[in-house]
Each structure stands twice: as structure tokens, then as C-alpha cells.
Amino acid sequence: MANHWTEELRLFPTLRGYRRRWLGRDLLAGVTFGAVTMPGQLATAHLAGMPPITGLYGFVVATVVAAAISTNRHLAMGVDSTVAPILAAGLATLGAVAETRHYIGLALITAFLVGVFTLVIGVGRLGWVGDFLSRPVMIGFFGGIAVIIIIHQLPGILGVDEGHGRTLDRLVQLSGQFRDANLPTVILGLSSLALLLVIARISRRIPGALIVLVLATLAMPIFHLRDNGVDELGPLERGLPSLHLPPFSGEAVEAVLTTALVIAIFCLAQTAATTRSAANLGGFDTDINADFRALGVANVMSSLVGSFTINASPPSTTIIAESRGRSQLASLIASVMAVVVLFFSQLIEHLPMATLSAVLIYIAIKIFRVDQMRATAQYSWRAFALMLIALFGTVVLGIVYGVLFAVVVSFVYQTSRTARPELLRLGRSTEGTWLPLGDERAAAVPGIAAFALNGPLWFGNANWFRMQLIDALPGEDEDEVDSEWENEDRPELLVLDARRIDDVDFTGFEALSDVAEIAALRDIPFLVVVQKGRAQRAFKGGGFSELLGRSRFFDTIPLAIAAYPNLAANRHLQTQEDADHSSAQA
């Protein structure tokens, strides 16, 4: 155990056994990663309601921590454009005003709490928590965030007041401001967005945001845009940030707790998806719990340097992978680039806000994944409906309540599926195998009611399951048949193939007991086919085996039926087998 923890606490795991020939690839990956990502970090901070420079603070912390702790050689972390709106929306509901001392303090506390939550998950090796958001919900949530980002950033492109209130309220306010748009701002903003889209079509590895920001900054003095009403970033702090604790108070922690929990769930889901995808595509192993620990430490450290929530970044991770990076040295190289920018922050003070808004709208367009929405629709209308609920719920209810609503809908959807799992009526094929009656090779065997349940037997489906099996039996009056299979002979044997039942709870156990008792009253043997696993322990424990009789458990359906040779059903089977054998010889 001690050796296990010593191994997990070793720093810079992806740099162990580093080879000199990898340096060129890591250098290229790091420079590309930094050049493409850093402009977005400034824009994301603005989106989160934080001073833009704090985006670079968070980026430095995230890249260093990723290199120090993560076992994934391609994983990229930083302040995230999908988390920033959640933070901004959550703090806005508390009446906090963006970029004020009160707002920044709440943002730091939120980041610290997110770090604690995710660190506990990582240390406790509870990586499965990252699977709580289904893929359709994630796609819809991303789409909703994209719509919100675009609506919130359009005023920056137009040079008008950004408005206030919920997203739909802002859209209504914006519709009445078009005549007040500042023409130079509109031209600069739309030109920046168009250039970003063109560069992206050429290659994702070209630092389009960096190129656009440099050109837009140069355009400010050349065309006297500031004198024509184009807003700029303004003075920024220079150098590295100092360490300080967030302004904790019981009231503040309670106020941001819900927002922090929502962000933590979202970050866990996105980090899990990102790190698994990177490992699968890169052909290497990764420890998702180590990546969660890296996420937790990064968020705690981010709060200490005055920044906000850190998350895994799928686009940046893809950039490192496509640049053929071999280790987290790429992240360290990007962090050095960010430190250099921090010491020369005067170079970006004249960056136009319209271009920052264009960068954010470009990011929103990238995360509105039409291709994934189309794939969801093609797979299942239920999954597509779930995706649309998440999308519109996020836009209409707001991000915090939207994601909570989407999580609830996701659980309801999954619960509804397990509440009515596949319960198949089985028949025998000419080869002797037992298949669902819907299969053309299977035929019902007179006198045998055989079923297979594909899924857990729990309180959500126990009563339904009980009624389905009881309805397959004749009534207490032997001439009365309560089942939908009225044309079949009276069942002499009830068989349950439980090999695909992965769990049975107490309510499910009671349903099985009811079926066994009713079958016994009607003088029909109830046999169970079950193999090793949790289901076997549930079936043979809790007194069910004593109620049914230990001799009623079998490994296969043929063995179960063969145990009752005197039944008419068995004689029918023997006749059928002889006929099949004769037909095969002929």
C-alpha cells in the first residue's frame, strides 16, 4: 500500500525515461499550444467576468500542475470557455458585479471549492463520477453554452451596451440597439471573426487567434480606432501574481456552493472524456484519477494566485496530439511563453475588445457541434430529445439551473430504460439453442414458458416483472389462462434465464419470491438459470434458494428442462429433437 502511494505521488510522470529525440516534437507542440491557446485564455477571463490577465495566471498554474501530476502526455488544462459562463451566471445570481473585488473574491472561493471536490474524487479513486453526464446531455449543454456566449458577445462586436439579465432578456435588449452600433467596431469585430474562420479552415494548428489579435492591435493606432469609439483592453498588471488565500467566510462559501458543485461535476465529466479520448487516440495508458488530482490541485492553486476555475481543454489537447507531443514538457514550454507575456503585458494593453468578442464567438462556433448533434439524431430520437432538452434548458433556465435540469433529465432517462428492460419470451431453435421468439429460427415449445431478463431487477421494475411472469401462467382455474399466449398449451414449466441480470435488490427479491409462491400454488415448477456473479449471490441468498429449492438452479436452459423428464413438454422436446436429427440425416 505504501509503495502504491509512493508511486502515485511521484511528480512529472510523463517525463520519466525522457529521450532527447522527443525534444523537437515537444518544443513544436508546446509553442503551438501556447500560441493558439493564450489569446483564448484572455478572452475566457473576460467572459467569466474576471480581469483578462487572470486568464494567463490560471494558464500558467494549469500547465505546470498538468506536467507535474497528470499521467496523460497530451492532456491540456487552462481556464475554460465552457466553464466561464457557468461561473459568471452563478455569481450574477448572487448580485455580484463582474471584475469587482466582491465578484473576484467569490470566483476565487468557487475555484478553491471545485479544487477540493475534484481532489477528493481523485484521491478517493472515484473516477466513475466523471461519467454522470451522458454524452447527449454534454452535447446539448455545449450547444446551449455556445448560444449563450454568442448572445453575450454580440454587443462587443457591435460596440453597444452589453445588457443585463437572463440570456433571452439580453437578446431582446440587443434587438433594439442595432441602430446604435459603432461602425468601426462592427467592421473590426466582423473582420476578426471572418479571418479566424478562414484560418481555421486552412489548418487548426495555425495560431489564428494570435494572428488576429496582433493584427487588430496594430490596427488600433494605424487607423485611430480608439478615437473612433473602439474600446481596448486597457492597462494590465505585469509580472507573476502573488499568493494569497481567497476571502473565505461562511456566508460566501454557502453562497457559491451550488455553483461550485455544478462546475465540479461538469469539469469531471469533461476531463474524463478528454483524457480517455487522448489516451485512446495516442495509444498510451493513463490514470484518470491522477488527472482528477491534477485538476483539483490546479483549481486550488488557481484560487491562490487570483485566477478562477481550471478545466481540461479538448481543443488544446487535440493540438498537442496533432503536433505529436511526446510528454507534458509541451505544457511546461507553453507556461514559459505565458510567463514571458506576463512580464511584457504592455504589449497587449491596446488589444481591441471587439476582437476579444470575436475570439469568444469563434470558440462558441467550435463548441456548437452540429456533426455530433446530427449523429445523435441518427442514433436515437430519445437521445436527440435529451440533447435538445439540455440545449434549450441551458439557454432558457440559465447555465447553472440548466445543467442541474439536464442532469436530472439524464437520470430520469436512464432510470426509465432500466425500469422497463428487455424481457424476452424464449423459444427453441432446431440447433437446440434458446432464442427470443422474435428470431425466425426460434419456435415456442408447448408447455414451457421461458423468459430472459436483460438488465437489473430492482424496485423500479420489480412489480412489472412480477406481473409479466405471473400473466404467463394459467389462472387458479386450470381452464382459465391469464396470459397473452392463449393459444399455447398450459405451461408445465416456468424458466427464467437470469444470466444477464447483473443485480437484484430487495424489492426484486420479493418479486421473485411472489412468482415462486404463485407458481408453486399452481403446481408449476419455477426454474432459474444463473451463473457466477452478483446476480447468483442475490438469487441464492436472502432465503430465496430455500423458498425455491436449491435443486431449482441450473447453468443452462437444456439442463433445467432435462431435470423434469416426465413432463409432457420434455416428451415433446424429445420428439422434436428426433425429428430434427432425422431431417439432418436425410
C-alpha positions in Angstrom: 0.0 0.0 0.0 2.8 2.4 0.9 4.6 1.6 -2.4 1.3 2.3 -4.2 1.0 5.8 -2.8 4.7 6.5 -3.2 4.3 5.7 -6.9 1.2 7.9 -7.3 2.9 10.8 -5.5 5.9 10.9 -7.8 6.0 14.1 -9.8 6.3 14.6 -13.6 5.3 11.0 -14.5 5.4 11.6 -18.3 9.0 12.9 -18.1 10.3 9.6 -16.7 12.7 7.9 -19.1 12.6 11.0 -21.4 14.6 10.7 -24.6 16.5 13.5 -26.3 14.9 12.8 -29.7 11.5 13.7 -28.3 12.6 17.3 -27.6 11.9 18.6 -31.1 8.3 17.3 -31.1 7.6 18.6 -27.6 9.0 22.0 -28.5 6.8 22.3 -31.5 3.8 21.1 -29.6 4.4 23.5 -26.7 4.9 26.6 -28.9 1.8 25.7 -31.0 -0.2 25.0 -27.9 0.8 28.3 -26.2 0.4 30.4 -29.4 -3.1 29.0 -30.2 -4.4 28.9 -26.6 -3.1 32.1 -24.8 -5.3 34.6 -26.7 -8.3 32.4 -25.8 -7.3 32.5 -22.1 -7.5 36.3 -22.1 -10.9 36.2 -23.8 -12.2 33.5 -21.4 -11.3 35.5 -18.4 -13.3 38.4 -19.9 -16.2 36.0 -20.4 -16.0 34.9 -16.8 -16.2 38.4 -15.6 -12.6 38.4 -14.4 -9.7 40.7 -15.3 -8.3 39.4 -18.6 -4.8 39.0 -17.1 -6.2 36.4 -14.6 -6.7 34.0 -17.6 -2.9 33.9 -18.1 -2.4 33.4 -14.3 -4.7 30.3 -14.4 -3.0 29.1 -17.6 0.5 29.1 -16.0 -0.8 27.2 -13.0 -2.7 24.7 -15.0 0.1 23.9 -17.4 2.6 23.4 -14.6 0.3 21.3 -12.5 -0.7 19.2 -15.5 3.0 18.5 -16.2 3.7 17.7 -12.5 0.8 15.3 -11.8 -1.1 14.1 -14.9 -0.2 10.8 -16.4 -1.6 11.8 -19.8 1.1 13.0 -22.1 -1.3 15.1 -24.2 -3.8 16.5 -21.6 -4.0 20.3 -21.7 -5.6 22.3 -19.0 -6.5 26.0 -18.5 -9.3 28.4 -17.9 -12.2 27.1 -20.0 -14.7 28.9 -22.2 -17.4 26.4 -21.3 -16.9 26.8 -17.6 -16.6 30.6 -17.6 -20.3 31.2 -18.4 -21.3 28.9 -15.6 -19.2 30.8 -13.2 -20.5 34.2 -14.5 -24.1 33.1 -14.3 -23.8 31.6 -10.9 -22.1 34.7 -9.4 -24.6 37.0 -11.2 -27.5 35.4 -9.3 -25.8 36.5 -6.1 -25.8 40.1 -7.3 -22.0 40.3 -7.8 -20.8 42.7 -10.4 -18.1 41.5 -12.9 -14.5 42.5 -12.2 -15.3 44.0 -8.8 -13.4 43.0 -5.6 -16.5 41.2 -4.3 -17.0 39.2 -7.6 -13.3 38.2 -7.8 -13.4 37.0 -4.2 -16.4 34.8 -4.8 -14.7 33.5 -8.0 -11.6 32.5 -6.0 -13.7 30.7 -3.4 -15.5 28.9 -6.1 -12.3 27.7 -7.7 -11.0 26.5 -4.4 -14.1 24.5 -3.7 -14.1 23.0 -7.1 -10.5 22.0 -6.5 -11.4 20.4 -3.2 -14.3 18.5 -4.7 -12.2 17.1 -7.7 -9.2 16.4 -5.5 -11.4 14.3 -3.2 -12.6 12.3 -6.2 -9.1 11.8 -7.5 -7.6 10.8 -4.1 -10.5 8.5 -3.4 -10.1 6.9 -6.8 -13.7 7.6 -7.7 -13.2 8.2 -11.4 -16.5 6.8 -12.3 -18.1 10.0 -11.0 -16.9 11.6 -14.2 -19.5 9.5 -16.2 -22.5 11.1 -14.5 -23.3 13.3 -17.5 -24.4 11.3 -20.6 -23.0 12.2 -24.0 -26.2 13.6 -25.4 -26.5 15.9 -22.3 -22.9 17.1 -22.8 -23.5 17.8 -26.5 -26.7 19.7 -25.7 -25.1 21.6 -22.8 -22.2 22.6 -25.0 -24.6 23.8 -27.6 -26.5 25.9 -25.0 -23.3 27.4 -23.8 -22.3 28.3 -27.3 -25.7 30.1 -27.9 -25.2 32.0 -24.6 -21.6 33.0 -25.4 -22.7 34.3 -28.8 -25.6 36.3 -27.5 -23.5 37.8 -24.7 -20.6 38.7 -27.0 -22.6 40.2 -29.9 -22.7 43.6 -28.1 -18.9 43.6 -28.1 -18.9 43.1 -31.8 -21.5 45.9 -32.3 -19.9 48.3 -29.8 -23.2 48.7 -27.8 -24.2 48.2 -24.1 -23.9 44.5 -23.1 -27.3 44.5 -21.4 -28.3 42.7 -18.3 -30.5 39.8 -17.0 -31.0 36.4 -18.5 -29.8 35.4 -21.9 -33.2 35.8 -23.6 -33.6 39.2 -21.9 -30.3 40.3 -23.3 -31.3 39.2 -26.8 -34.4 41.3 -26.6 -32.4 44.3 -25.4 -29.8 43.7 -28.2 -32.5 43.8 -30.8 -33.3 47.4 -30.0 -29.7 48.5 -30.2 -28.6 47.8 -33.7 -29.1 51.4 -34.8 -26.7 52.5 -32.1 -23.9 50.2 -33.3 -20.4 51.7 -33.8 -19.4 51.2 -37.4 -15.6 50.9 -36.9 -16.2 48.4 -34.0 -18.5 46.4 -36.2 -16.0 46.3 -39.1 -13.1 45.3 -36.8 -15.2 42.7 -35.0 -16.6 41.0 -38.1 -13.3 41.2 -39.9 -11.6 39.5 -36.9 -14.2 36.8 -36.8 -14.1 36.2 -40.6 -10.3 35.9 -40.5 -10.4 33.4 -37.6 -12.9 31.2 -39.6 -10.7 31.4 -42.7 -7.5 30.4 -40.9 -9.4 27.6 -39.1 -10.4 26.2 -42.5 -6.8 26.2 -43.6 -5.3 24.4 -40.5 -6.2 24.1 -36.8 -2.5 24.3 -36.0 -2.1 27.8 -37.2 -2.4 30.2 -34.3 -5.3 32.1 -35.8 -6.3 33.9 -32.6 -2.8 35.1 -32.0 -2.5 36.4 -35.6 -5.9 38.2 -35.4 -5.1 39.7 -32.1 -1.7 41.0 -33.3 -3.2 42.5 -36.5 -6.1 44.1 -34.6 -3.8 45.6 -32.0 -1.6 47.1 -34.8 -4.8 48.4 -36.5 -5.7 50.5 -33.4 -3.1 53.2 -33.8 -2.8 52.9 -37.6 -6.5 53.7 -38.2 -7.0 55.8 -35.0 -9.7 53.4 -33.9 -9.7 54.4 -30.3 -10.6 58.0 -31.3 -13.5 56.5 -33.3 -15.0 54.7 -30.3 -13.4 51.3 -30.4 -12.8 50.1 -26.8 -9.4 48.5 -25.9 -8.3 46.2 -23.2 -6.5 48.8 -21.1 -3.7 48.7 -18.5 -2.8 45.3 -17.1 -0.7 44.1 -14.1 2.8 43.0 -15.0 4.8 40.1 -13.7 3.8 37.0 -11.7 0.9 37.1 -9.3 1.4 36.9 -5.5 0.0 34.0 -3.5 -2.9 34.8 -1.2 -5.9 32.9 0.3 -9.3 33.6 -1.1 -11.5 35.8 1.2 -13.3 32.9 2.9 -16.4 33.4 5.1 -19.1 31.0 6.0 -21.7 33.2 4.1 -19.6 33.3 1.0 -18.9 29.6 0.9 -22.6 28.8 1.3 -23.5 31.3 -1.4 -21.2 29.7 -4.1 -21.5 26.1 -3.0 -24.2 25.2 -5.6 -22.2 26.9 -8.4 -19.0 25.1 -7.3 -20.7 21.7 -7.3 -22.2 22.2 -10.7 -18.8 23.3 -12.1 -17.1 20.4 -10.4 -19.5 17.8 -12.0 -19.0 19.4 -15.4 -15.2 19.6 -15.1 -15.1 15.9 -14.0 -17.2 14.9 -17.0 -15.2 16.9 -19.5 -11.8 15.9 -18.0 -12.8 12.2 -18.1 -13.9 12.4 -21.7 -10.8 14.4 -22.7 -8.2 12.2 -21.0 -9.8 8.9 -22.2 -10.1 10.2 -25.8 -6.5 11.4 -25.8 -5.2 8.1 -24.4 -7.2 6.0 -26.9 -6.1 8.1 -29.9 -2.5 8.3 -28.7 -2.2 4.7 -27.9 -1.0 5.1 -24.3 -2.3 4.3 -20.8 -3.5 7.0 -18.4 -4.8 7.1 -14.9 -8.0 9.1 -14.8 -7.8 9.5 -11.0 -4.3 11.1 -11.4 -5.8 13.5 -13.9 -8.6 14.4 -11.5 -6.0 15.0 -8.8 -4.2 17.3 -11.2 -7.5 19.1 -11.9 -8.1 19.5 -8.2 -4.6 20.8 -7.4 -4.7 23.2 -10.4 -8.0 24.7 -9.2 -6.8 25.2 -5.6 -3.6 26.8 -6.9 -5.5 28.9 -9.3 -7.6 30.4 -6.5 -4.3 31.2 -4.6 -2.9 33.2 -7.5 -6.0 35.2 -8.1 -7.5 33.3 -11.0 -10.6 31.2 -11.5 -11.8 27.7 -12.4 -9.5 25.3 -14.4 -10.7 22.6 -16.6 -9.4 20.1 -19.2 -9.4 21.5 -22.7 -10.4 19.1 -25.6 -9.3 21.5 -28.4 -5.9 22.2 -26.8 -5.4 18.5 -26.0 -6.0 17.8 -29.7 -3.5 20.5 -30.7 -0.7 18.8 -28.6 -1.7 15.4 -30.0 -1.7 16.6 -33.6 1.7 18.3 -33.1 2.9 14.8 -32.0 3.9 15.9 -28.5 5.5 13.1 -26.5 5.2 14.3 -22.9 3.9 17.1 -20.7 7.1 19.1 -21.5 4.8 20.7 -24.1 2.7 22.2 -21.3 5.8 23.5 -19.5 7.0 25.2 -22.7 3.6 26.8 -23.1 3.7 28.0 -19.4 7.1 29.7 -20.1 5.6 31.5 -23.0 2.8 32.7 -20.8 5.2 34.0 -18.1 7.1 36.0 -20.8 3.8 37.6 -21.8 3.0 38.4 -18.2 6.3 40.4 -17.9 5.6 42.2 -21.2 1.8 42.7 -20.7 2.1 46.3 -22.0 2.2 44.7 -25.5 -1.5 43.6 -25.2 -2.9 46.7 -23.5 -4.2 48.1 -26.8 -5.9 44.9 -27.8 -9.5 45.8 -29.1 -12.4 44.4 -27.1 -14.3 43.8 -30.3 -11.6 41.3 -31.3 -11.8 39.6 -28.0 -15.5 39.2 -28.5 -14.8 37.8 -32.0 -12.4 35.2 -30.5 -15.1 34.1 -28.0 -17.8 33.9 -30.7 -15.3 31.8 -32.7 -14.8 29.5 -29.7 -18.6 29.2 -29.4 -19.0 28.2 -33.0 -16.4 25.5 -32.4 -18.2 24.0 -29.4 -21.6 24.1 -31.1 -21.0 20.6 -32.6 -23.6 20.2 -35.4 -21.9 17.0 -36.5 -22.4 15.4 -33.1 -26.0 16.6 -32.9 -26.6 15.0 -36.3 -25.0 11.8 -35.2 -27.2 11.8 -32.0 -30.3 12.3 -34.1 -29.4 9.4 -36.4 -28.7 7.1 -33.4 -31.9 7.6 -31.5 -34.7 10.1 -31.3 -34.7 9.7 -27.5 -31.0 10.6 -27.3 -31.7 13.6 -29.6 -34.6 14.7 -27.5 -32.4 14.5 -24.4 -29.8 16.6 -26.2 -32.4 19.3 -27.2 -33.7 19.4 -23.6 -30.2 20.1 -22.3 -29.6 22.7 -25.0 -32.8 24.7 -24.6 -32.8 24.1 -20.8 -29.4 25.8 -20.6 -30.5 28.7 -22.7 -33.9 29.3 -21.1 -33.2 28.4 -17.5 -29.6 29.7 -17.4 -26.5 27.7 -17.2 -26.5 26.7 -13.5 -30.1 25.6 -13.4 -29.8 24.3 -17.0 -27.0 21.8 -16.1 -28.9 20.7 -13.0 -32.0 20.2 -15.1 -30.0 18.3 -17.7 -28.5 16.0 -15.0 -32.0 15.3 -13.6 -33.4 14.6 -17.1 -30.4 12.3 -17.8 -31.0 10.3 -14.7 -34.8 10.1 -15.4 -34.0 8.9 -18.9 -31.6 6.2 -17.7 -34.0 5.2 -15.0 -36.8 4.8 -17.5 -34.7 2.5 -19.5 -33.9 0.2 -16.6 -37.5 0.4 -15.3 -38.6 -1.4 -18.5 -35.7 -3.5 -19.6 -35.9 -6.3 -22.3 -37.9 -9.2 -21.0 -37.8 -11.8 -23.8 -40.0 -14.8 -24.3 -37.7 -17.6 -25.5 -38.2 -20.4 -27.9 -36.1 -23.3 -29.1 -34.2 -23.4 -32.4 -33.6 -26.6 -34.5 -30.0 -26.5 -33.3 -31.2 -26.8 -29.7 -30.3 -23.2 -28.6 -32.9 -21.0 -26.9 -33.5 -17.7 -28.7 -36.1 -14.8 -28.5 -39.3 -15.7 -30.1 -38.9 -12.8 -32.5 -36.0 -14.6 -34.1 -37.2 -16.6 -37.1 -35.1 -19.6 -36.0 -36.9 -19.9 -32.7 -40.3 -21.7 -32.1 -42.3 -21.8 -28.9 -42.2 -25.1 -27.0 -45.6 -26.2 -25.8 -45.7 -26.5 -22.0 -42.6 -24.3 -21.4 -42.7 -20.6 -20.5 -39.1 -19.5 -20.8 -38.0 -15.9 -20.2 -34.8 -13.9 -20.2 -34.4 -10.5 -18.5 -31.7 -8.2 -19.8 -30.9 -5.8 -17.0 -31.1 -5.3 -13.2 -34.1 -6.4 -11.2 -34.8 -3.5 -8.9 -37.6 -1.6 -7.3 -38.2 0.4 -10.5 -39.2 -2.7 -12.5 -39.9 -5.4 -9.9 -43.7 -5.2 -9.9 -43.8 -5.0 -13.8 -41.5 -8.1 -13.9 -43.7 -10.0 -11.4 -46.8 -9.3 -13.4 -45.2 -10.3 -16.7 -44.2 -13.7 -15.4 -47.5 -14.3 -13.5 -49.5 -13.4 -16.6 -47.7 -16.2 -18.4 -49.1 -18.8 -16.0 -52.7 -20.2 -16.1 -55.2 -19.0 -13.6 -56.1 -20.9 -10.5 -58.9 -22.5 -12.5 -57.0 -24.8 -14.9 -59.3 -23.8 -17.8 -58.5 -20.2 -17.3 -55.4 -18.7 -19.0 -54.3 -15.2 -17.9 -51.6 -14.9 -20.4 -51.4 -13.2 -23.8 -50.2 -16.5 -25.2 -53.7 -18.0 -25.1 -53.2 -20.4 -28.0 -50.3 -22.2 -26.3 -50.7 -25.3 -24.2 -50.9 -24.9 -20.5 -47.4 -24.2 -19.2 -45.9 -27.1 -17.2 -42.6 -25.3 -16.5 -41.6 -21.7 -15.9 -38.0 -21.0 -16.7 -36.1 -17.7 -16.0 -32.8 -17.2 -17.8 -31.1 -14.8 -15.3 -27.6 -14.9 -16.8 -28.0 -11.3 -18.0 -29.4 -9.9 -14.7 -26.5 -8.1 -13.2 -28.1 -7.1 -9.9 -31.2 -7.8 -7.7 -32.3 -5.5 -4.9 -34.6 -6.4 -2.0 -37.8 -5.4 -3.9 -36.6 -7.5 -6.9 -36.0 -10.4 -4.4 -39.6 -10.1 -3.2 -40.9 -10.1 -6.7 -39.1 -13.3 -7.4 -40.4 -14.8 -4.2 -44.0 -13.9 -5.2 -43.6 -15.5 -8.6 -42.2 -18.7 -6.9 -45.1 -18.9 -4.5 -47.7 -18.4 -7.2 -46.1 -20.9 -9.4 -46.0 -23.4 -6.6 -49.7 -22.8 -5.8 -50.5 -23.6 -9.5 -48.2 -26.7 -9.4 -45.8 -25.3 -11.9 -42.0 -25.8 -11.2 -40.1 -22.4 -11.4 -36.5 -22.9 -12.5 -33.7 -20.3 -12.6 -30.7 -20.4 -14.9 -28.0 -18.4 -13.3 -24.2 -18.3 -13.3 -21.5 -16.8 -11.1 -21.7 -13.1 -10.2 -23.7 -10.7 -8.1 -27.0 -12.0 -9.5 -26.1 -15.5 -8.4 -25.4 -14.3 -4.9 -28.7 -12.4 -4.8 -30.7 -15.4 -6.2 -29.1 -18.0 -3.9 -29.0 -15.7 -0.9 -31.6 -13.9 1.2 -33.7 -17.1 1.7 -34.8 -17.3 -2.0 -32.9 -20.5 -2.6 -34.7 -22.1 0.4 -38.0 -20.9 -0.8 -37.5 -22.2 -4.4 -35.3 -25.1 -3.5 -31.6 -25.4 -4.3 -32.3 -28.1 -6.9 -34.2 -25.5 -9.0 -31.0 -23.6 -10.1 -29.2 -24.6 -13.3 -26.4 -23.5 -15.5 -28.3 -23.7 -18.8 -31.9 -24.0 -20.0 -31.5 -27.5 -21.5 -30.1 -28.8 -18.2 -33.1 -27.2 -16.4 -35.7 -28.8 -18.7 -33.8 -32.2 -18.6 -34.3 -32.3 -14.9 -38.0 -32.9 -15.4 -38.1 -35.9 -17.8 -41.7 -36.9 -17.1 -43.3 -33.6 -18.2 -45.2 -33.6 -21.5 -43.1 -30.7 -22.6 -40.0 -32.8 -22.3 -41.5 -35.6 -24.3 -42.5 -33.0 -26.9 -38.9 -31.8 -27.0 -37.5 -35.3 -27.4 -39.9 -35.9 -30.3 -38.8 -32.6 -31.9 -35.1 -33.5 -31.4 -35.6 -36.9 -33.1 -37.4 -35.2 -36.0 -34.6 -32.7 -36.3 -32.0 -35.4 -36.3 -33.8 -37.5 -38.9 -34.2 -34.4 -41.1 -30.5 -33.7 -40.8 -29.6 -37.3 -41.8 -31.9 -37.1 -44.8 
